[in-house]
Every structure is written in C-alpha cells, then in structure tokens.
Amino acid sequence: MSLRELAEFNPRSSRLRDQIEVLWQEVAFRAWKQDGNEDRACAIANQSVGGAWSERLANARSGKLDEIAEWTTTQALANAVRLAGLAVDRT
C-alpha cells in the first residue's frame, strides 16, 4: 500500500505516521551522509517530507512522499548490492 493510499484510508493511522517518520529519518540520514552537517540534513528532510504533521499528511495525500519513498528504497537496494559485492570481493 502506498503512502497516498494509506493517507486516504486513515489519515490518523499510526501506521502512516510510522512510515512517514521512517521516511523522514531515511532522507535525513542520506542528506547527512552526503554533507555531514546535521542541521542541513534535518532541513532537507523537513523540506522533502514535511516539517509538521499537517504538511507531511498533505504530501502523503498528494503522492509526493511515494516518489521520495521509491527513490530511497531504490538507493537502499543499490547500496545493499554494492556492499554485498564488496563482501564477496574480500573473500
């Protein structure tokens, strides 16, 4: 189920809140990893996912967060494949 479908089904769902929080953390982590500055990483996550719950819910309803979630999932899988390849190379 996409974030948009979940938001339309039950906007106060704890599952939705949990998924949005995980997405915010993932975006913040990736921004911090690239830049090393925690304040800028938080600002990027707030801008991408939303700084307030009402903004996050609006972004989930519009489908914006589904695109961000898809991107972070794709990046996480690519990193996992790369790390698995490095582990195999070391053996």
C-alpha positions as CSV (number, residue, x, y, z in Angstrom):
1,M,0.0,0.0,0.0
2,S,1.4,3.4,-0.9
3,L,1.6,6.3,1.5
4,R,-1.1,8.1,-0.5
5,E,-3.5,5.1,-0.3
6,L,-2.8,4.8,3.4
7,A,-3.3,8.6,4.0
8,E,-6.7,8.4,2.1
9,F,-7.7,5.3,4.0
10,N,-7.0,6.6,7.5
11,P,-5.2,10.0,7.9
12,R,-4.7,9.5,11.6
13,S,-3.2,6.0,11.3
14,S,-0.3,5.2,13.5
15,R,1.0,3.1,10.6
16,L,1.0,6.1,8.3
17,R,2.8,8.2,11.0
18,D,5.4,5.4,11.4
19,Q,6.0,5.1,7.7
20,I,6.3,8.9,7.3
21,E,8.7,9.1,10.3
22,V,10.9,6.3,8.9
23,L,10.9,8.1,5.5
24,W,11.9,11.4,7.2
25,Q,14.7,9.6,9.0
26,E,15.9,7.9,5.8
27,V,16.0,11.2,3.9
28,A,17.8,13.0,6.8
29,F,20.3,10.1,7.1
30,R,21.1,10.2,3.4
31,A,21.5,14.0,3.4
32,W,23.7,13.8,6.5
33,K,25.8,11.1,4.9
34,Q,26.4,13.2,1.8
35,D,27.0,16.5,3.6
36,G,28.0,15.7,7.2
37,N,26.0,18.6,8.6
38,E,23.1,17.5,10.9
39,D,21.2,20.9,10.7
40,R,21.3,20.9,6.9
41,A,20.2,17.2,6.8
42,C,17.2,17.9,9.1
43,A,16.3,20.9,6.9
44,I,16.4,18.8,3.8
45,A,14.2,16.1,5.4
46,N,11.8,18.8,6.5
47,Q,11.7,20.3,3.1
48,S,11.3,16.9,1.3
49,V,9.0,15.0,3.7
50,G,7.5,17.9,5.7
51,G,8.4,19.7,8.9
52,A,5.0,19.5,10.5
53,W,2.4,16.6,10.6
54,S,-0.1,18.6,8.5
55,E,2.5,19.2,5.8
56,R,3.6,15.6,5.9
57,L,0.0,14.4,5.6
58,A,-0.7,16.8,2.7
59,N,2.5,15.5,0.9
60,A,1.4,11.9,1.5
61,R,-2.1,12.6,0.1
62,S,-0.6,14.3,-3.0
63,G,1.6,11.3,-3.7
64,K,4.8,13.3,-3.2
65,L,6.1,11.0,-0.4
66,D,5.5,7.9,-2.5
67,E,8.1,9.3,-5.0
68,I,10.5,10.0,-2.2
69,A,9.9,6.6,-0.7
70,E,10.5,4.9,-4.0
71,W,13.8,6.8,-4.5
72,T,15.1,5.9,-1.0
73,T,14.2,2.3,-1.5
74,T,16.0,2.2,-4.8
75,Q,19.0,3.8,-3.3
76,A,19.0,1.4,-0.3
77,L,18.8,-1.6,-2.6
78,A,21.6,-0.3,-4.8
79,N,23.7,0.2,-1.7
80,A,23.0,-3.3,-0.4
81,V,24.0,-4.8,-3.8
82,R,27.2,-2.8,-3.7
83,L,28.0,-3.8,-0.2
84,A,27.3,-7.5,-1.0
85,G,29.7,-7.2,-3.9
86,L,32.4,-5.7,-1.7
87,A,31.9,-8.5,0.8
88,V,32.3,-11.1,-1.9
89,D,35.4,-9.4,-3.3
90,R,37.1,-9.6,0.1
91,T,36.6,-13.4,0.5
